[in-house]
Amino acid sequence: MPRIARWLFGGGLLALGSLVGARPAAALSVFQLELVPPSAAGGQPLGGSLGVAIGSLPLVSNTTLELTGVSVDAAGGAHFSLDPDVASAGLGVLFANGSFLIPTLFLRIDDGAAAQDLAVPNVTGMLAFSDGGLVLAQLESAFDVDAGGMAGPVEVHVVATPEPAAVWLVAAGLAALAARPARREIAR
């Protein structure tokens, strides 16, 4: 290969490599959240947890948001979970301002006697972040569920924060990093 062709080919690869390297890193962030008061459905307190996966943090543009796990119990005995028969039952979009939309949330409600699958349209809410936008601090949403056999729609209000164990693990990791002495390079 002539020298000029090698130079152009090598320069082209270098330019391509710098463009690829210049893209922002997109990493999936997964959080486990615990429901806290005033979470309630139809006036009954709710308890349990949500698994949340976010496409890329910190938020600089729209990204994906997915409920990866729902395990919620109402004081009246009903258990809410994602519908296991629907792939991506809690998939939505997270907007750069922290608001989100799940176009259709597919839930299964089991009251102990029977299970019922529900498709809840237009579930919206807000996410709050801490640690420079890298840690999910709170999820809040309010929506109505219209299930057969109920007298009209049931209002659902969900507030979820990181589980205390997760907060302690993050705090312990940050404390260990802060306490670690700076490494010095040894001159050769």
Secondary structure, DSSP 8 states (H G I E B T S, - for coil): --HHHHHHHHHHHHHHHHHHHHS-----EEEEEEE-TT-EETTEEEEEEEEEEESSSS-SS-EEEEEEEEEEEETTS-EEEE-TTSTTTTEEEE-TTSEEEEEEEEEEEE-SS-EEEEEEEEEEEEEEEETTTTEEEEEEEEEEE--TTSSS-EEEEEEEEE-HHHHHHHHHHHHHHHHS--------
